[in-house]
Amino acid sequence: MQPEIIFETSWEVCQKIGGIYAVLSTRAAIMQKEHKDRVVFIGPDNREDNQYFKETRSIFADWQKQARKEGLKVRVGRWLIPGKPIAILVDFNDFFQQKNEIYYHNWEQFAVNSIAAYGDYDEASAFGYAAGRVIESNYRFYHLEELPVVAHFNEWMTSFGLFYVKEHLPKVGTLFTTHATSTGRSIAGNGKPLYDYFIGYNGDQMAEELNMVSKHSAEKQAALNADCFTTVSEITNRECGQLLGKPADVLTPNGFESEFVPKTEAALQARRKEARQCLKQTAEQVLGYTTDDEALFVAISGRYEWKNKGIDIFIESLRKLQDTGVSKQVVAFVMVPAWTYEDTRPCPSNHITTHQLREPQNDPVLNTMTRLGMKNLEEDRVKVIFVPVYLKGDDGVLNMTYYDLLTGMDLTVFPSYYEPWGYTPLESVAFHVPTVTTSLAGFGQWARTNRDAAVSCLNENEQLLFSIDRKKTEIETGVAVVERTDSNREQMVDNIARIIADFAALSNTEREQARKAAAQVAEKAEWKHFFEYYRQAYSFALGKHFGI
């Protein structure tokens, strides 16, 4: 059984922050195709000049009037992504004054412990509660009681919406997805060995130790009370079972939408050429001297989570590469948003960063490069360029979006320690860029199973490069998966340095074949294949209410 109406709530609806935005914004196209304008995304109304949202007063026009009468401040329109689904942005600020009553009620009804709340918990809870109110108002106004309806909530930040819907709309099938458990991320981020002692961790105990009690409690109760609990990979499902006390009902791995990628090889190559010119020009502006025309462009990107995302390993592997030698000049880009001045101040004179950092003396990238003696000298074969801003096309230096710049890369490297899925390596292969991930990433585990099958899809001439006449390197399959544990740091550094060196040593033809292999891996991870898991989740949730 499939839903007639889908409400889906996330803090990242029409708000580009991290990987969840990529998940939802790429999945929206196939959802619109299957459920045209019966998909309603709900997000926070945080700013007036939202470039990802266009208000359209004609959508739900009558209901908007009713919502205002009920004290709900909403804007309705289209999310400006492929598929252009309906989006409702809700202003939740008025609910702050009710937080004590809301917290007490949810303690009584769902055992959610908000006593230790601090920081962003109040904001997230107010938004979740407001989203639940919005769903109820719309549901009752349009008399949806006899239709199969699901309400899907992403991450602990929306959990209070799930609690509200469970209590007030008992016929609605509820889904809750954790993309990464709050306690698991905190264990990893605080330098504790998550994997070596995994079976010894108690989620409630660790949440208290790490001052995560309220977030953990909200997430745990959402998982326990949802009609269908999902997560994105087997590695995170293991985490859910151990730390939340509830394994997922359905695994929903993250896919990608091919509409984001240029349609033809010619268009892709044209964008690649433009991106490479931009990257070369920017690197030379920062460095103060010219770089080789045939330099290998390598990148890491994502959140500035020093250990979890493996940024530390990446920089140390570049130092290793510098010491051991490489056949081509390597220009490595660290594309990780950091604390910069709000007005774009381009190209400071440190010959490393593209934008001026606040408190550069406390920045891990700069401090590590100093410790390792990496100075970006002209004679160095390996250069590191730090791009510490969100790449939305308006940063004042590169002025191209991340996806556009990604096409110009030769290789991406993501040595993740904590990575429930791993959207950045998936995005890379989608744009035909070979990538390095790890065995601790959900995508890395999936790729190990699927990349060889993807290579087999290449035509006969293309497969000649993968024949037994020449020992192929792992990166030539499009995805190299490096084994990572709590205790093999030095081996990780050596392995990644070796992979970059191996890739640099390939001929142009061999690198082009690796790009084709990467594209084949990406094709197997498109939403047209992965959305089936969401259909299963919807059916599971509705089955609780319709006796299936």
Sequence and secondary structure as in RCSB ss.txt:
>XXXX:A:sequence
MQPEIIFETSWEVCQKIGGIYAVLSTRAAIMQKEHKDRVVFIGPDNREDNQYFKETRSIFADWQKQARKEGLKVR
VGRWLIPGKPIAILVDFNDFFQQKNEIYYHNWEQFAVNSIAAYGDYDEASAFGYAAGRVIESNYRFYHLEELPVV
AHFNEWMTSFGLFYVKEHLPKVGTLFTTHATSTGRSIAGNGKPLYDYFIGYNGDQMAEELNMVSKHSAEKQAALN
ADCFTTVSEITNRECGQLLGKPADVLTPNGFESEFVPKTEAALQARRKEARQCLKQTAEQVLGYTTDDEALFVAI
SGRYEWKNKGIDIFIESLRKLQDTGVSKQVVAFVMVPAWTYEDTRPCPSNHITTHQLREPQNDPVLNTMTRLGMK
NLEEDRVKVIFVPVYLKGDDGVLNMTYYDLLTGMDLTVFPSYYEPWGYTPLESVAFHVPTVTTSLAGFGQWARTN
RDAAVSCLNENEQLLFSIDRKKTEIETGVAVVERTDSNREQMVDNIARIIADFAALSNTEREQARKAAAQVAEKA
EWKHFFEYYRQAYSFALGKHFGI
>XXXX:A:secstr
   SEEEEE TTTT   SHHHHHHHHHHHHHHHHSTT EEEEEE   S  TTEEE TTTTHHHHHHHHHTT EEE
EEEESSTT  EEEEEE GGGGGGHHHHHHHHHHHH    TT  TTHHHHHHHHHHHHHHHHHHHHHTT TTS EE
EEEESGGGHHHHHHHHHH TTSEEEEEESS HHHHHHHHTT  TTTTGGG  HHHHHHHTT HHHHHHHHHHHHH
SSEEEES HHHHHHIIIIIS   SEE    B GGGS SSHHHHHHHHHHHHHHHHHHHHHHHSS   TT EEEEE
ES   TTTTTHHHHHHHHHHHHHH  SS EEEEEE    B SS  B  TTSSBSB BSSGGG HHHHHHHHTT  
  TT SEEEEEE S  BS SSSS SBHHHHHTT SEEE   SSBSS HHHHHHHHTT  EEEETTBHHHHHHHHH
HHHHHTTS HHHHGGGSTTS   GGGGSEEEE   SS HHHHHHHHHHHHHHHHHS HHHHHHHHHHHHHHHHTT
BHHHHHHHHHHHHHHHHHHHHT 
